Amino acid sequence: MNMQQVREIVETAFKARFGDIEIVSVNIKPGFDHYDDPMLDVKIIYDGTVEQLIGPDILEVRTEIVSKVWWDVEDSPGWPYVHFIAKSDVEGRDPTTV
């Protein structure tokens, strides 16, 4: 699985539950956790407020991403650690570099 496929999984999962909130950027940085296992730092930058993401939908988004990205361990690029960041929290920085 490549990073574009991961990005599509992330965008689809987010839009299925928060279709009225625009995704500004999905940033994916591969790396290794403290056990040297492969992982992905997934940051979803969205144009909305933190309050819009409160509720069970946020957990469902994470669960869907983890299950689809990690399900086939042989083809998985790593365990996805998913972060949701409001565009207003990046304070003028380029959202694609957060």
Secondary structure, DSSP 8 states (H G I E B T S, - for coil): --HHHHHHHHHHHHHHH-TTSEEEEEEEEEEE-TTS-EEEEEEEEEES-GGGG-SHHHHHHHHHHHHHHHSSTTT---EEEEEEEEGGGGTTS-GGG-
